[in-house]
């Protein structure tokens, strides 16, 4: 955060009275601001990208449904149907190493089985009410946007590390931002627009930072933890297990089923599911992870979610004979397990239904705006001091607005192309948008990119509606199209010339 | 259904923010009461969410929705200013002007990045390996403090003008904690 660059008018300053917080030495604030600026500038682009992609990723389930709105839409699936789907998937590839079965949930009203086919390619089959595999899930854009947030489309280990490091940098910026903002409560409601560019950006930056602080702390800490897990576990394993990370992960995997590759009849998943739900009547099964199907060492992990818990759910391990071996312990007495199980839902906002998702989306966009305004403040400060950096001003505006545009373009390609390559589309669109920094003014670039984005969003909604109209069984398809049109309209409105407004 | 409780409780933090804004807007004898009332409503919203949505889920949901409600209130109260008018006199602190010396910049980057990271990792490992308690809890808590300490170390080293002091502290912490963790070497 930037310290407020001006004092309030004398009347206002008088009105707010004496500060209740101890006065922070000016030298300390100045040093903190220097560190805050340096860190923010070094990581600005990465933080911006991770925050923007994270805001979009909140609606990953909804996008997956939007990409394939034909269903079948299921609100529940019987254990027999689940078993039929598993047997059908194993029949397609008897050598499948494991199967991930997602059961119908409010956020994901589908029965799907994810497995590798005989060629080793990962596939997700969609099943109907009876468990028949009636199609294959095709959600390239949803996968693209999720992976952009979690690994930036880099090799998995490196990608997670870079995202985790970005989370650390964001967390550090929050710490230095709070410490360099001595008027944090005094200015809590001061939001002034117009006039000096620097004042305007500073108010936007500081107000969103202060009121969104709980959210910012939660997502940056959980994000950094999730991203750095690999390296933390790796070093831990080096210190304690001679580098064998599997032993470290085994501490969190619950009852162990001995590997036995000798062939066996594929286990009855229906019986396992029935037994688990009978033992845990208050919980709702959300997914099953069938391991080594068709082997004597086969077993299934059943994930159960209990209402009112901030948790990814408890995992029950059932062996191939249908015997419940026990729970992993995510919702047991262990503090560590409970904290671990809360990380993912807390990070993505997947714990409180659509109100929390909408809040996470908007607060995430707010954090994105905080990042953008942080760089804008630095650029405005340079300009105020007579050292303007016009190229950087244009490039930063172009980069900031490149992401909505590139996301929209990649979604359109994903929708219309029979062989979509959303990563390439996103990369090209980002480059093209950034290239616009060569010409025009920052305001002109911003306006042009916003208009193009609005046009693309409207085009996506219309194309999706036209292409899927007959098959749109899942109402979320229409809902997302309507939301895209509304965002397109809002973006367009921001580019229209402003009429005369009362000015204070 | 319980998810909608977050929405139902949103008016409480919003009302709390309204009271705080009133206290902020003008001095009056009621000001302390408005501040007390504002914060009480925020606390009440969090407290009410516990039986309705769960001990961890409720407060997390209310904080998210409440933050957004407060931001909406701030946005509604936007004060538009004349773009042609000159800005008020600059009184805000400026970032400290440091001498631009290349080696100091590289050293500062090394301290904030790798060295602060190693020191934080050492502290996390020391907690995971040496602290009392259940293994999994030690590992998760140790893991969770790594990003937090790394972020703190980063903020400190980038702000502190005495970078050799920062170097000495971080190097000592890293040596001590990693040494302790690897010496014990068992969970």
Interface residues (C-beta under 8 A of the other chain):
Chain A: X2 X3 X4 X5 X6 X7 X9 X14 X15 X16 X17 X26 X27 X29 X30 X31 X32 X33 X34 X35 X36 X37 X38 X39 X164 X167 X168 X169 X171 X172 X173 X174 X175 X176 X179 X180 X188 X189 X190 X191 X192 X193 X194 X195 X196 X198 X199 X200 X207 X208 X211 X212 X213 X214 X215 X218 X220 X221 X224 X225 X228 X229 X231 X232 X233 X235 X236 X239 X240 X248 X251 X252 X307 X308 X309 X310 X329 X334 X335 X336 X337 X339 X340 X342 X346 X349 X351 X352 X353 X354 X355 X356 X359 X360 X362 X363 X366 X381 X384 X501 X502 X503 X504
Chain B: X2 X3 X4 X6 X7 X10 X20 X21 X24 X25 X26 X27 X31 X53 X54 X56 X57 X58 X60 X61 X63 X64 X65 X67 X68 X70 X71 X73 X74 X75 X77 X78 X79 X80 X81 X82 X83 X85 X86 X87 X88 X89 X90 X91 X92 X93 X94 X95 X96 X98 X108 X112 X117 X121 X124 X125 X128 X129 X134 X135 X136 X137 X138 X139 X140 X141 X142 X143 X144 X146 X147 X148 X150 X151 X152 X154 X155 X156 X157 X158 X159 X160 X161 X181 X182 X185 X186 X187
